[in-house]
Amino acid sequence: MSIKKISNSTEDIKALQAIAKQTFTETFGSQNTAEDLAKFLSEEYKLKAEVENPESFYYFYYFEDELAGYLKLNVGAAQTESDYPESLEIQRIYVLQKYQGKRIGLAMMQQALAVAEELKKPQVWLGVWENNFKAQAFYQKSGFKKVGSHDFILGDDKQTDYILLKTL
C-alpha cells in the first residue's frame, strides 16, 4: 500500500472526482434515490477549490499500484462545523468496495491521527451517517465517541450525521 498527497494538478483533480463519485455511490447509492444522489454529486464533487485550500489535506491510497481510496482532512475554517476550532476534522475516508477489508481504512485513520499529532491538535472529529453502521463500528473501534449530531443534506433529503470525537 502506498500514500500520495493529492496536488491541484488536472490529473489528480480528475482522478479525485472519479473516485469520490464512485466510492460515494458504492457506499450510499442503494440507500438513496437516484435523483438525490445525482444532485448531491453534481453539487458536492467539483473539488478543485477544496484541493487548493491550504487548510484541507487530501491523500490518495493505492493498493498494488491501483487507486483504492482517498482521505480528506480539514483544520481551521475549512472544517464543516465550527464547534471544534482547534481540532482536526476527518471529512472523507472512502475506500472502493473491491479494496475493503485490506486495512486501507486503518491506514487512513493512522494518517489522520499522525497529521493531527504533527499539527498539535488535541482532538479529531468526524461526521458519520446514522445508518452507516459499518463505519460507526470502525470509528468506535478507533476510539471515537458520539458527542452530537448535525444535518447532512443529500440532494433534497435531510439526513442525520452523528458527530464523533476522539481526544488525543
Phi, psi and omega in degrees: 000141176225159183236141176225129173289132184282134177261177178266024176291153178302319181298313179294320181297316180296318179295320179295315179301317181295311182289327178297313180294318181294313182292322179294318179295316178299321185283319190238355185301320183284348183253006181222160179288153178299323180294313179297318180297313181297317180297314180299311183296324180287330180272322192272328192252049170279313163075337184302312181296324178295317180296326181281348181290122182292350178259011174238145182228123179247143178223137170267145174240131181245142174238119184049049176067010176251137178297121187244339182183179178210160183228138174233129178240149178227147169228170174055222184290346179286343181297149182278349175226149181262005185288342184230063189298334181264006184257175173253136177257133167266103183273322182220133176217098188231138177232134176303145183306319184292348179251002179291147183089003181253017174069020178290318177302320178296318178297321178296317179298317178298321177296315180300315180293325177293319178296317179301316179295317180300322180272003179059043178272133183282342183214158172234137179224164178201164172249139179222135183301137182302337180260006179264077187293326179298313179294319179301318179297318178299314181292322178297318178297331180275002174097011179275147179235142178289128180235357181170198178206164173211165178281146175230122182261118178246103186067245177253007185259122176273120181242172180245128171253137172278142173266123179244143185227142175230125175271134182267000000 
